[in-house]
Amino acid sequence: MIQIVHVHKQYGNKKAVSDVSLTVPTGKIFGFLGPNGAGKSTTIKMVTGILPVDSGTITVNGKDITSDTIAAKQEFGYVPDSPDLFLRLKGLDYLHFLSDIYGIAADVREARIEEYSKMFSIYEALGDQIKTYSHGMRQKLFITGMLVQQPSVWILDEPMTGLDPKSSYQLKELMRNHAANGHTVFFSSHVLEVVEQLCDEVAIIRKGELLFQGTLTEMREKFQSDDSLEHIFLELTQDA
Ligand SMILES: Nc1ncnc2c1ncn2[C@@H]1O[C@H](COP(=O)(O)OP(=O)(O)OP(=O)(O)O)[C@@H](O)[C@H]1O
């Protein structure tokens, strides 16, 4: 479970996230939806401890990301929207580095690395430096890393954007299984269709403010009766 309580974030004078509170329950796939520049990545970066909150609190499985950072970080895996990190490392080195950090035993990691890198068709590229990878391959490497780590909470920022259809399908299946096994999946998207296919619950953000949190059925009902949501629905549908 992720709990975000009255969180604010500003870049200079610009408010990026304004008093956002939301709860991502265990055992669900939760979609964080909003047009470009809405504040999705900023929120996710605060949840993962990459950016400090200006005010408010965030806990992951009850561990506070600000005051109990290491314990909170043990609870989740993160796939960033721009996976342009560790570029000098070879793919395999990155996966071992991550496995070392999370204390994954040698035989377990070997088996997981093979299974998931083959599933996402990057097995053959693991001996190459990440800087030679395409955007989609980098994304698949980070997804593989999360699967090797096997954390309870998955946090993914725009995970489908660079993926080919087969990988996108595989990831969606894995997300469904993870939630069905009683874990938490939190992902952002600016594509309504992806969220509609996958999610049990959604939150919608625009201009840093949360407009809605609830089930897909509640979202559709509200779209028909709320001007601001109808407007955002149009923006999101045009993006799809
Ligand atoms: N490092 C930064 N410095 C200044 N402003 C920023 C910075 N990062 C984001 N912003 C601004 O904060 C707002 C929220 O951006 P954010 O990246 O969180 O949106 P997003 O919903 O993830 O968008 P997208 O779907 O385009 O990735 C935007 O207006 C953006 O221009």
The ligand as a Tripos MOL2 file, in Angstrom:
@<TRIPOS>MOLECULE
LIG
   31    33     1     0     0
SMALL
NO_CHARGES

@<TRIPOS>ATOM
      1 N1         13.0440   19.8060  -12.8610 N.pl3     1 LIG1
      2 C1         12.0250   20.6430  -13.1100 C.ar      1 LIG1
      3 N2         12.1870   21.9870  -13.0190 N.ar      1 LIG1
      4 C2         11.1750   22.8350  -13.2420 C.ar      1 LIG1
      5 N3          9.9180   22.4490  -13.5830 N.ar      1 LIG1
      6 C3          9.6870   21.1290  -13.6930 C.ar      1 LIG1
      7 C4         10.7260   20.1600  -13.4680 C.ar      1 LIG1
      8 N4         10.1880   18.9230  -13.6490 N.ar      1 LIG1
      9 C5          8.8870   19.1210  -13.9710 C.ar      1 LIG1
     10 N5          8.5920   20.4380  -14.0060 N.ar      1 LIG1
     11 C6          7.2580   21.0290  -14.2860 C.3       1 LIG1
     12 O1          6.3510   20.5040  -13.3240 O.3       1 LIG1
     13 C7          5.0970   20.1890  -13.9370 C.3       1 LIG1
     14 C8          4.7940   18.7190  -13.7160 C.3       1 LIG1
     15 O2          5.7180   17.9310  -14.4620 O.3       1 LIG1
     16 P1          5.7530   16.3400  -14.4140 P.3       1 LIG1
     17 O3          6.9640   15.9060  -15.1440 O.co2     1 LIG1
     18 O4          5.5600   15.8910  -13.0270 O.co2     1 LIG1
     19 O5          4.4250   15.9960  -15.2620 O.3       1 LIG1
     20 P2          3.9130   14.6220  -15.9010 P.3       1 LIG1
     21 O6          2.4630   14.5210  -15.5410 O.co2     1 LIG1
     22 O7          4.7860   13.5000  -15.4860 O.co2     1 LIG1
     23 O8          4.0630   14.8980  -17.4530 O.3       1 LIG1
     24 P3          4.3940   13.9340  -18.7080 P.3       1 LIG1
     25 O9          3.1740   13.0980  -18.9450 O.co2     1 LIG1
     26 O10         4.6160   14.9080  -19.7990 O.co2     1 LIG1
     27 O11         5.6160   13.1290  -18.3430 O.co2     1 LIG1
     28 C9          5.2310   20.5730  -15.4110 C.3       1 LIG1
     29 O12         4.6770   21.8560  -15.5760 O.3       1 LIG1
     30 C10         6.7210   20.5960  -15.6360 C.3       1 LIG1
     31 O13         7.0640   21.5410  -16.6410 O.3       1 LIG1
@<TRIPOS>BOND
     1     1     2 1
     2     2     3 ar
     3     2     7 ar
     4     3     4 ar
     5     4     5 ar
     6     5     6 ar
     7     6     7 ar
     8     6    10 ar
     9     7     8 ar
    10     8     9 ar
    11     9    10 ar
    12    10    11 1
    13    11    12 1
    14    11    30 1
    15    12    13 1
    16    13    14 1
    17    13    28 1
    18    14    15 1
    19    15    16 1
    20    16    17 2
    21    16    18 1
    22    16    19 1
    23    19    20 1
    24    20    21 2
    25    20    22 1
    26    20    23 1
    27    23    24 1
    28    24    25 2
    29    24    26 1
    30    24    27 1
    31    28    29 1
    32    28    30 1
    33    30    31 1
@<TRIPOS>SUBSTRUCTURE
     1 LIG1         1 GROUP 0 **** ****
